[in-house]
Amino acid sequence: MSTSYLEIVELPDGRIALRRAEDQESLVVLDFSADAKEFLQGQHVEVAKAMLNVGVQMAGRLAEGDFEQDDAPRVLH
């Protein structure tokens, strides 16, 4: 991924997107269900920001080779 600035935006349909500041194409899109938005009491944008922030940090660590990959099955929680 290039070193351009990234921005988090709320799309007209309510989804939250991560994209390059100079581009309209989304790199990642988060779509919270109505139930999730209700559970989060309107704070879904803050949750999306946190999720995307951690994801970008993780991608940076992967790009730097900080993680070893193995063939063992992974459990996703």
C-alpha positions in Angstrom: 0.0 0.0 0.0 1.3 3.4 -0.8 2.2 6.0 1.9 -0.6 8.3 0.9 -2.9 9.7 3.6 -5.8 7.5 4.6 -9.2 8.7 5.7 -12.2 7.2 7.3 -15.6 8.3 5.9 -19.2 7.6 6.4 -20.8 6.8 3.0 -24.2 8.1 2.1 -25.7 4.6 2.7 -24.3 4.6 6.3 -21.4 2.2 5.8 -18.0 3.3 7.1 -15.1 3.2 4.6 -11.3 3.5 4.7 -9.9 5.1 1.5 -6.9 7.0 0.3 -7.5 10.8 0.7 -7.1 11.4 -3.0 -9.2 8.5 -4.2 -13.0 7.7 -4.0 -12.4 4.0 -4.1 -12.8 2.3 -0.7 -10.0 0.0 0.5 -12.1 -1.4 3.3 -15.8 -1.1 4.1 -17.6 -1.8 7.4 -21.3 -2.3 7.4 -23.0 -2.5 10.8 -26.4 -4.1 11.0 -29.3 -2.1 12.5 -29.1 -4.5 15.6 -25.4 -3.7 16.0 -25.9 0.0 15.7 -28.7 -0.2 18.3 -26.4 -2.3 20.6 -23.6 0.3 20.2 -26.0 3.1 21.0 -25.1 5.2 18.1 -21.3 4.8 18.7 -20.7 2.6 15.7 -18.6 5.2 14.0 -16.2 5.3 16.9 -16.1 1.5 16.9 -15.4 1.5 13.2 -12.5 4.0 13.7 -11.0 1.7 16.3 -11.3 -1.4 14.2 -9.8 0.3 11.1 -7.0 1.8 13.2 -6.0 -1.6 14.5 -6.3 -3.1 11.1 -3.9 -0.5 9.5 -1.4 -1.0 12.4 -1.6 -4.8 11.8 -1.1 -4.4 8.1 2.0 -2.2 8.8 3.4 -4.9 11.0 2.8 -7.6 8.4 4.5 -5.4 5.7 7.5 -5.1 8.0 7.7 -8.8 8.4 6.9 -8.8 12.2 4.8 -11.9 12.0 5.8 -15.4 11.2 3.4 -17.4 9.1 2.7 -21.0 9.6 0.4 -23.6 8.2 -1.3 -24.4 11.5 -5.1 -23.9 11.6 -6.2 -20.5 13.0 -9.1 -20.0 15.3 -10.9 -16.6 14.8 -12.8 -15.3 17.7 
